[in-house]
Amino acid sequence: MKNKLEKYSVPILYVATIVGLGLSFFGSIINSKLLSKEFFGDWKYVQNYLMMISYFVNFGFYYSGGRLIASTDDPKRISTLKGYMLYQCLASLLIMFVITICIGVFWQKLLDANLFHLLLVMFPLFIVQPLMFYLEAIFQAERKLLSLSIYKILPPLLYVFSLLLFQSYSKNNIYYNAILFYITYLIVFVYFIYNDKLTFKGKSEELSELFIENKEYGSHLYYGSLFNVGSTYILPILIGYFNITKIEVGNYSLASSFIIPFAFLPTIVGTSYFKQFIKLDKIPKDAIRKVLMASILLLVFTVLSIDYLIAVFLGPKFLEVGFLVKIGAIGAILQGFGDFVNKFLSAKGKSPYIKRVAIIVGIIQVIVSLFFIKLFSSTGAILAKNIGSFLYFFFLLLYYYRNYLRKVAI
């Protein structure tokens, strides 16, 4: 039975990702009903803040450990590398705590008193953020796509059930929302770690190799990811910063939830091919064709149906979200195809170039967003993200064409 499932692991992973996103979105719908627009915006602001600083403390070790794991079949070596990556999760949590203390004390406009108190009280639960990097890295490296599928579905499913079960406590209270969200995710993550084989060591040969790999490979992806993905999480923070309330943060987050599947489809296919990319000369045309057709069909369906879907699921107070989705969908597709090419180049060890592209794109996106968000709020954030996604895809595709596709053709 397991072998049969493994045969269809790629489509299972895609379906699981879509279902997981749907469950996450359903959780947002429940939250939008339980919370006022102001509290809903605060909750989304907290989530984006934690994601943003978790990228700052990534340092590239998850990428490095994942690549080392993907290149070996030695179980002892793999379990030791996993142990070091889990150490990094604990170190990341500590650094995130220090950063939050500094911001809460010296930069109250970024973290007001209520949100600062929430973060301090619940900080141990936020180990979930670095564990996300850890689990995704090892599942991809070992090509455990079925485990990755469970990882995509089970946490948001438990969160939705907990919201429905304890909705009377969550009414206009983001503290209960945060507790339910991070506890349900932590339960699943602890289950995966407990049932895995990890070895915890001090100094060893694997640790030295991990540092070398991080210097030559992981750190480049870290800086690239920091400016690329990390800059994306800055956008809702800037929306909250430039507005008196954080209502627009909620609108932007809901729109982002709708358009995430556009970016995930190419990324998932790239993830499934990651181990093969190390040996392949170029990206298979069949994979590109299927992803492109699916993305176009999804785009057409969304543009035609989004206003109706928002009216049904979110109600009249969030109708403006439909406009944000329509202008953000194309940018999400370009981001996904950029990540797809990124997977191939990462497998080939081209992280220095990926880093340079991500830094350039991230800087441009943040600079543009400072003006666009101040002028157009959440609409400006979507436009800035679209510009960044286009540049990200263009530069990576150009490098792939010049260094791989054209060489193979010749």
N, C-alpha and C positions, 0 to 999 in steps of 0.2 A: 504493500500500500504506500509506504513511504517513498519507494523508488518511483512509483507512478506519479506521485505528487511532485517529486523532484524534477521529473520530465517537464512538467508544466509550471515550474517555479517562477518563471518570468511573468507570464500572465497572471498567476496567482498573486505575485508581489504587486503588480499594477492594480489589480482589483482591490487588494488589501489596502493599498495606499489611498485609493479613491474612497473606499469605505471608511478608512480611518479619518480622512479629511472630512467626509460627510458627517461622521460622528462628532468630530471636533466642531464643525459648523453647527450641528444640532445643539451641542453644548453652548455655543455662542448665542443661538436663538433662545434657549432656555434662560441664559443669563440676561439677554436683552428684555425678556419678560419679567424676570425677577428684580432687575436693577433699573434704576432711573437712568436716563441718558448720561447724566453726570457721573454716576457710580460705574456704569458700564465703561465709560471712557477711562476712568481711573484704573479699573481692572485690566483693561487692555494696555494701558500705559505701564503698569507694573510688569506684565508679561514681556513686553518689548524691552523694557529696561533690563530685566534679568538676562534676556537673550543677548542683548548688546554687550553687557559686561562679560558674559560667559565667552564671547568671541575674543575679548581682550585678553583673557587669561588662558586661552587655548594653547598658545606657544608652539603649536605644530606637532606635539608628541603623539597625538592620536593618528595623524596622517602618517607619521614616520613608523609608528608601531604597526599600523595596518599594512603598510607596504612590506615591512619585514615579515609579517605573518603570511602575507599572500605569496611571498617568494620561497617559503619553506614548507615542508611536510613533517618536520620533526615536532612531535607533540610536546616534548619537554621544553623545547625552545619557545614554542607558541605560548605555553602556559606561563613561562617566566616573563615574556614580553607583556602578556595581559596583566600580570601582577604589577609591573612598573607603570602601565597605563592607568591602573586603578589608583596607584599612589598619586598620579597626576590629578585625578579627579578630586581627591581630598585636598591637595595643595591649591587647586583652583577655587574650591569653596572658601578656603581661608582668605585668599587674595580678594575674592569677590566681596567678602565681609568687610575687609579693610577699605576697599574702594567705596563701598556704600556708607561706611562711617564718615569718611572724608567728605563725600558729596552731601550727606545729610547735615553735617555740621557747618560746612563752609559754602554750600551752594543750595540754599533752601528753595530757590525758584525751580530747580531741577527735580528736587524731592521735597515736597511740602511735609509738614509735621505728621499728618495722618499716614501718608504713604511710607515715610521713614520709619514710623513706629511699627507698621505692618511688617516691613522688611526685617527689622531687628528681631521681632518676636518669632518669626517663622524661619529664620535663616537656615537652620539645619536641614529643613526640607528642600532647600534649593540646591542640594547636591544633585537633584534630578537634572539640572542643566548640564553640568559636565558629563554626567552619565549618558546623556543623549549622544554626545560626541563619541564616547567610549564604545557604546553598543553598536552604533551605526558603523564605526570603523572596523570592529572585529567581525560583524556579520558580513560586511562587504568583502573583507580580506579572506575569510574562510568560505565565502560564497554560500553562507547559510541563509538562503533566500526565504525559506519557509519560516525560520525563526524571525527573520526581519519582517515577514508578513504579520506574524503574531504581534511583534513589537509595534507595528503600525496600527493594529486594530484594538488590542486588548486594553491599553491604558485609557484611550478616549471613551471606549465602551463602558468601562467601570466608572469613569467620571460622569457620564450621562446618567447612569443608573443612580449614582450617589446624589446627583443634583435633584433627580426626580424624587428620591427617597427622603431627602432632607431639605426640600425646597422651602419649607416654612422657616427654617433657620437662615437660609440664604437670601431671604427677601431684603433687598437694599442693604446688604452686608457683604462687602468684598472680602472680609476676613474669612468667613465660612467658605466662600468660593475658592480662595487661595488654599485653604486647608484641604478641601475635598480634591482639588485639582492635583496638588503635589503629592498627597498621600497615595492616591490611586495610582499615579505614575510610579511612585517609589516602590510600591508593593510589587508591581510587575518587574521592575528593574532588578530588585533584590532577588526575585525568583530566578531570573536569568543568570545572575552572578553566582548564586548559591549552587545552581545545578551545572555550572561550568567548572572546568579544571584550571585553577590558577595557582601559581607558585610565587610566593613572596620571598624575595631575596634582598640582601644588601648590595654590595658592589659585586658585579659579575661581568662576564664577557658580553652577555646580552645587553647589559646597561651601557657598556662602552659603545657597542654597535648602534644602540638606540640614539645616543648623543651624536655619533658621527652621521647617522642617517638624518637626524633632525637638522644638523648643520648644513648638509648638502641637499636635503630634499624638503623635510617637513617645515623648516622655518620659512622657506620661500612660499609654500602654500599658506602658512599662517599669516604672513604679512599680506598676501594676496587676498585671503579670505577676510582678513580684518578690514581691508578697504572695500572689498566687493560685497560680501554678505553683511559684514558688520555695519557698513555704511547704510545698508537698507534698513537696519533696525534703528538707526539714528533718525530716520525720517519721522516716525510717529513721536519720537521724543521731541523733535523740533516742532511738530504740530502742537504738542502740549505746551511747549515753551513759549510759542508765539501767540497762544490763545489764553484768554482768561480762564476758561474751563477746558476740560479735556474731551468734550463731546465729539469734536472732529476726529480725535484719536480713535474713538469707537467706530465712526463711519469708515475711516481708512482701513481699520483692521477687518471690518466685515467685508469690504470690497476685496481686500487681500485674500480672505478666506475663499471667496468665490473664484479668484483667478489662479490660485495655487496649483490646481490640477494641470493647467496649461504648462507650467514649468516642470512639474513632477514627471510627466510622461517621458520626455526625452532623458531626464536624469535617471529614471529607473532603468531604462534600457542601457544607459551607459554604465550604471552600477552592475548590471548583470553581465556585461562584457568586460568588466575591469580586469579580471584575471587573464582573459584571452587577449586583451589589448597589449599586454606585455610582449606577446609573440607575433601579433598580427602586423602586417605592413601598412594597412589602412583600415578605415572604418567600413564595415560591410554595407554595400549599397542597399541591400534589402532592409536592414535595420533602419536606415535613414528614411527610406520610402514609406515604411509602415508608420513610423512616428510622425512624419509630415502629414500624411493623409488623416491620421487620427486627430492631430492637432487642428487641422482645417475644419473637420466635421464638428469638433467640440467648440470651436470659435463661432461657427455659423449658428449652432444650436443656442449658445449662450447669448449672442446678440439678439436673437429673435425672442428669447423666452425670459430674459433676466428681469425685466420690469414686472412681469406676471409673478415670477418666483418670489421676488422681494415683497410684493403686495400680499402674497399668501403666507409666507413664512415670517416676515418681520413686521408687516403692518405699515400704515401710512407714515409713521414717524421716521422711518428709514428709507423712504422712497428715493432720496438723493444718492443712495448707495449704488443704484443701478447705473447711473451716469459714470460713476467712478470705475465700475466693472468694465463697461464698454470701452473706455479709453485705456484701461490697464491690461486688457486681455492680450493684445498683440505684443506688448512689452514682456509679458510673462512667457509667451511662447519663445521669444528671442532669448530670454534668460535661460530657459530650459535647454535650448539647442546650444547655447554657450556652455552650459554645464556638461552637456553630452560630449562636446569636443574637448572640454576640460578633462573629462575622465580618460580619454585616449591619450592626451598629452601628459597627464599625470602618470599614467602607466608607463610612459616612455621616459619618465624622469625629467620632463621639461618644466619643472616647477619654477626655475628662475624667470623664465619668460612669462609664465602664468602670473607670477608675483608682480612683475612690472606692469602687465596689462591691468590687473586688479587694482593696483595702486593708482594708476592713471585714471581709470574709470571711476574708482571710488572718490578721488579728489574732485573730479569734474562733477560727479553726481551730488556731492555734498555742497559744492559751491553753487551749483544751479539751484539746489533745493533751498538754500538760504534765501534766495530771491523769490523763487516760485512759491514756497510755503508762506512766506510773509505776505505775498500779494494774493494768493489763491487758496491758502490753507490746505485742506486735504486733496483738492484737485491739483494743486501745485506739487504735492508730494508724489502723486501718481505720474504726472508728467515728467518730473525729475527722474523717477525710477525708470520710465520708458526710455529716456535718453541714455541712462547708464546701461540698461540691458542691451540696447542696440550697439553701443560702442563695445561692450564686453564680447558679444557674439561676433562682431565684425573683426576685431583684432585677433581673436582665437582662430576663426575660420581662415583668415588671411595667412596666418602662420602655418596652419595645417595644410592648406593648399600649396604653399610654396615649398614646404619641407617634406611632405609625404605624398599627397595626391599627385602633384606634378612629377615627382621623381618616379612613382610607380608607373605613371602613364608613359614616361620616357623609356 
